Amino acid sequence: MAADRALEVLATGLLTLIQDLGRSGFAAIGVGRSGAADRGAFRLGARLLAQPYTAAALEVTFGGLSIRAHGDVQLALTGAQAPAAIDGRTVGYFGPFALGDSQVLTLGTPQVGLRSYLSVRGGIAVPPVLQSRATDTLSGLGPPPVGAGDILPVGPPPVAFPSVDVAPTPALSEDILVFHALRGPRDAWLADMDSLVRTEWTVSSHSDRVGIRLTGEPLQYNPARIDQELPSEGVVRGAIQVPSGGEPVVFLADHPVTGGYPVVAVVVDDDIDRAAQAVPGQQIRIVLKN
């Protein structure tokens, strides 16, 4: 029976979370959307298994996941390609595959990219919190991080059947990533806005789902703004905030709802998923759109 299917977690690697597309409509009460950091990879996994985006999946940061099937399940892997094997037999990405009862799937470390997504037909059926099963690492809302020994129930499969064997997917890059951004709203707070685009930034190891912390030549505030205080105001995914230290932060899925440092630009939505796959040490260039 579908209700008896589950995934037993044997190992989780650096960080494994349950994610869907997040909880929308709660910003007014201080609750961010959260959800999958790489939304495109999450959506592809759902489509490959012919199920809605409301079906929760596992977001695996830098590989290391190992799971055992309780009952037969159908899975799909998307996002960063970590070497994957079922009982030692290699399996591929971007297409559905079966994991039989008692079989074990293991993921290694991806060579390129940071976050892999393991989708299961029927979804991870943990109780929702505020209409979502997403784990928000900033607020603590949603299910806790997945741990070894957890038994994750799998929901009933949808009526539709998968119809794609393998989806053509652009490869992730380990080269310099270019983020296109819109200027403002607080670009006047910088002494030289061009310094944001002239600098070749490096992804810090202190980055997480809240945001990518960039290291490089610190940006300087406009001297006319030094003694001014910016009231806390709303921020969005992709906002480039410049703290007093001058090194920017690009907000990701678990960003705060409001912030008190100036947001000098916002990365366009088409580039946010690529930002979620940036690894520590990777180079970033920001290009302002007209």
Secondary structure as UniProt FT lines:
FT   HELIX           2..4
FT   STRAND          6..12
FT   STRAND          15..19
FT   HELIX           27..29
FT   HELIX           39..48
FT   TURN            49..50
FT   TURN            53..54
FT   STRAND          57..61
FT   STRAND          65..70
FT   STRAND          73..79
FT   STRAND          84..86
FT   TURN            87..88
FT   STRAND          89..91
FT   STRAND          97..99
FT   TURN            101..102
FT   STRAND          104..107
FT   STRAND          115..120
FT   TURN            121..122
FT   TURN            130..131
FT   TURN            137..139
FT   TURN            148..149
FT   STRAND          151..154
FT   STRAND          177..183
FT   HELIX           187..189
FT   HELIX           194..198
FT   STRAND          201..203
FT   TURN            205..206
FT   STRAND          211..215
FT   HELIX           223..225
FT   TURN            226..227
FT   STRAND          233..234
FT   TURN            237..238
FT   STRAND          239..241
FT   TURN            244..245
FT   STRAND          249..251
FT   TURN            253..254
FT   STRAND          258..259
FT   STRAND          263..267
FT   HELIX           269..276
FT   TURN            280..281
FT   STRAND          283..289
//
